[in-house]
């Protein structure tokens, strides 16, 4: 009698496909994409993209949304995003790029980007390090906010969610810096607040972001970054 395929093997098989992996990595920007957009991103036909997306939806990795005639997909839950982030971090950085345009985009992603709904890249790691230095975050056996850290977030207007299934803070391995940055509900809330304040803006249609002049001043005052 043939043994049943373990769920882990089925999951690994789904993400082992290059096209499906590119879809999941693109969706780490936290937005909903159409099949056509993902097809262009991955360089495949729309029919091929739809077939792959149906498999990812059926496995519970993606969720569908319908608006009029359009079908959108996004990562199903923050937990799925964490899984993709962790696997990408473990796998390491992508291969070297061969064009100036691609190199410029890669450099922008390395400087500052969103990782689903929190900050990553050099900026994400620098903010995390500064929070540790100021006693807002401890990293002994895992990330945890201190009382002063909670007070600091509150002073910025960061609204933390009530207790839920998602951890308040967690360490996410940054695949460009090879060091952890702040993730979890607090990381998401902080990222959202920085955008609301106009301290961060998105660059183009990808995950890269940049710090505005007002943001540089604020991060210098709050965390000593950009001194």
C-alpha positions as CSV (number, residue, x, y, z in Angstrom):
1,X,0.0,0.0,0.0
2,X,1.4,3.3,-1.0
3,X,1.9,5.9,1.8
4,X,-0.1,9.1,1.6
5,X,1.9,12.2,0.7
6,X,2.6,14.3,3.9
7,X,1.0,17.8,3.9
8,X,4.5,19.3,4.2
9,X,5.5,17.7,0.9
10,X,2.3,19.0,-0.8
11,X,3.1,22.5,0.5
12,X,6.7,22.3,-0.6
13,X,5.6,21.1,-4.0
14,X,3.3,24.1,-4.5
15,X,6.1,26.6,-3.7
16,X,8.8,24.7,-5.5
17,X,7.3,25.9,-8.8
18,X,9.1,29.1,-9.9
19,X,6.0,30.9,-11.2
20,X,4.0,30.2,-8.1
21,X,7.0,31.3,-5.9
22,X,7.2,34.5,-7.9
23,X,3.5,35.2,-7.3
24,X,3.8,34.7,-3.6
25,X,6.9,36.9,-3.3
26,X,5.1,39.7,-5.3
27,X,2.1,39.5,-3.1
28,X,4.3,40.2,-0.1
29,X,3.6,43.9,-0.9
30,X,0.3,43.3,0.9
31,X,-1.9,44.4,-2.0
32,X,-4.4,42.4,-4.1
33,X,-3.3,41.7,-7.7
34,X,-5.2,40.5,-10.7
35,X,-4.1,37.4,-12.6
36,X,-3.1,39.7,-15.5
37,X,-0.8,41.7,-13.3
38,X,0.8,38.7,-11.9
39,X,1.2,37.1,-15.3
40,X,3.1,40.2,-16.6
41,X,5.2,40.2,-13.4
42,X,6.2,36.5,-13.9
43,X,6.4,36.6,-17.7
44,X,3.7,33.9,-18.3
45,X,0.4,33.8,-20.1
46,X,-2.7,34.8,-18.2
47,X,-4.2,31.3,-18.7
48,X,-1.0,29.9,-17.1
49,X,-1.2,32.4,-14.2
50,X,-4.9,31.5,-13.6
51,X,-4.1,27.8,-13.4
52,X,-1.3,28.4,-10.9
53,X,-3.4,30.8,-8.8
54,X,-6.3,28.3,-8.6
55,X,-3.9,25.8,-7.0
56,X,-2.6,28.4,-4.5
57,X,-6.2,29.4,-3.6
58,X,-7.3,25.8,-3.2
59,X,-4.3,25.2,-0.9
60,X,-5.4,28.1,1.3
61,X,-2.3,30.2,0.6
62,X,-4.2,32.9,-1.4
63,X,-7.6,34.4,-1.0
64,X,-9.8,35.6,-3.8
65,X,-11.8,38.9,-4.0
66,X,-14.2,39.7,-6.8
67,X,-14.9,43.3,-7.8
68,X,-17.1,43.6,-10.9
69,X,-15.6,41.5,-13.7
70,X,-12.2,41.5,-12.0
71,X,-10.8,38.7,-9.8
72,X,-8.1,39.7,-7.3
73,X,-5.9,37.5,-5.2
74,X,-3.9,38.3,-2.1
75,X,-2.0,36.3,0.6
76,X,-4.7,34.6,2.6
77,X,-3.5,35.6,6.1
78,X,-0.6,37.3,7.9
79,X,0.5,33.8,8.9
80,X,0.9,32.9,5.2
81,X,2.9,36.0,4.7
82,X,5.1,35.1,7.6
83,X,5.7,31.6,6.1
84,X,6.7,33.1,2.7
85,X,9.0,35.7,4.5
86,X,10.7,33.1,6.6
87,X,11.3,30.8,3.6
88,X,12.6,33.6,1.6
89,X,15.0,34.6,4.4
90,X,16.2,31.1,4.8
91,X,16.7,30.7,1.1
92,X,18.9,33.8,0.9
93,X,19.1,36.8,-1.5
94,X,18.0,36.4,-5.1
95,X,20.7,35.8,-7.9
96,X,22.6,38.9,-9.1
97,X,20.8,41.1,-11.7
98,X,22.2,41.8,-15.1
99,X,20.6,45.1,-16.1
100,X,20.9,48.7,-14.8
101,X,17.2,48.9,-14.3
102,X,17.0,45.7,-12.3
103,X,20.0,46.7,-10.3
104,X,18.4,50.0,-9.4
105,X,15.2,48.3,-8.3
106,X,17.1,45.8,-6.3
107,X,19.1,48.5,-4.5
108,X,15.9,50.4,-3.7
109,X,14.4,47.2,-2.3
110,X,17.5,46.6,-0.2
111,X,17.4,50.1,1.3
112,X,13.8,50.1,2.4
113,X,10.8,48.0,1.5
114,X,7.6,46.6,3.0
115,X,7.6,42.9,3.9
116,X,3.8,42.2,3.6
117,X,2.8,44.8,6.1
118,X,5.9,45.8,8.0
119,X,9.2,47.4,7.2
120,X,12.3,45.5,6.0
121,X,15.6,46.1,4.3
122,X,18.2,48.4,5.8
123,X,15.6,50.7,7.1
124,X,13.7,48.0,8.9
125,X,16.8,46.6,10.5
126,X,18.0,50.1,11.6
127,X,14.7,50.9,13.2
128,X,14.8,47.6,15.0
129,X,18.3,48.1,16.2
130,X,17.5,51.6,17.4
131,X,14.5,50.3,19.3
132,X,16.7,47.8,21.1
133,X,19.3,50.5,21.9
134,X,16.7,52.7,23.5
135,X,15.2,49.9,25.5
136,X,12.0,49.8,23.6
137,X,12.5,46.2,22.4
138,X,14.3,43.2,23.9
139,X,15.6,40.3,21.9
140,X,16.7,37.7,24.5
141,X,14.7,34.6,23.7
142,X,12.6,36.4,21.1
143,X,11.3,39.9,20.4
144,X,9.3,41.6,23.1
145,X,8.2,45.2,23.7
146,X,9.1,46.8,27.0
147,X,6.8,49.2,28.8
148,X,8.8,52.1,27.5
149,X,8.5,50.6,24.0
150,X,4.7,50.5,24.4
151,X,4.7,54.1,25.6
152,X,6.9,55.2,22.7
153,X,4.6,53.6,20.1
154,X,1.6,55.2,21.8
155,X,3.3,58.6,21.7
156,X,3.7,58.2,17.9
157,X,0.0,57.5,17.6
158,X,0.6,53.8,16.8
159,X,-2.6,51.9,17.6
160,X,-1.9,48.3,18.6
161,X,-4.6,45.7,18.1
162,X,-6.3,43.8,20.9
163,X,-4.9,40.4,21.7
164,X,-5.4,38.0,18.8
165,X,-3.9,35.0,17.0
166,X,-1.2,37.1,15.5
167,X,1.8,37.7,17.8
168,X,2.3,41.3,18.9
169,X,6.0,41.3,17.9
170,X,8.2,38.7,16.2
171,X,11.6,38.6,14.6
172,X,11.6,38.3,10.8
173,X,14.9,37.4,9.1
174,X,15.7,40.0,6.5
175,X,16.9,38.3,3.3
176,X,19.1,41.2,2.2
177,X,20.6,42.2,5.6
178,X,20.6,38.6,6.9
179,X,19.6,40.0,10.3
180,X,16.1,40.3,12.0
181,X,13.7,43.1,11.6
182,X,10.5,43.8,13.6
183,X,7.4,42.0,12.4
184,X,4.1,41.0,13.9
185,X,1.1,43.2,14.7
186,X,3.2,46.0,16.2
187,X,5.5,46.0,13.2
188,X,2.5,46.3,10.9
189,X,1.0,49.1,13.0
190,X,4.2,51.1,13.1
191,X,4.7,50.8,9.3
192,X,1.1,51.9,8.8
193,X,1.6,54.9,11.1
194,X,4.8,56.0,9.3
195,X,2.8,56.0,6.0
196,X,-0.1,57.9,7.6
197,X,2.3,60.6,8.8
198,X,3.8,61.0,5.3
199,X,7.2,59.8,6.6
200,X,7.3,57.0,4.1
201,X,6.1,56.8,0.5
202,X,6.0,53.8,-1.9
203,X,8.3,53.8,-4.9
204,X,6.6,52.7,-8.1
205,X,4.5,49.6,-8.1
206,X,6.8,47.3,-6.1
207,X,7.5,46.9,-2.4
208,X,10.3,49.5,-2.2
209,X,9.6,52.6,-0.1
210,X,11.6,55.8,0.6
211,X,11.8,58.0,3.7
212,X,10.6,61.6,3.0
213,X,12.5,64.6,4.4
214,X,9.9,64.9,7.1
215,X,10.4,61.2,7.8
216,X,14.2,61.6,8.1
217,X,13.7,64.4,10.6
218,X,11.2,62.4,12.6
219,X,13.4,59.3,12.7
220,X,16.4,61.4,13.7
221,X,14.4,62.9,16.6
222,X,12.7,59.6,17.7
223,X,15.4,57.0,17.1
224,X,18.7,58.8,16.2
225,X,18.6,57.5,12.7
226,X,20.0,59.7,10.0
227,X,22.2,61.6,12.4
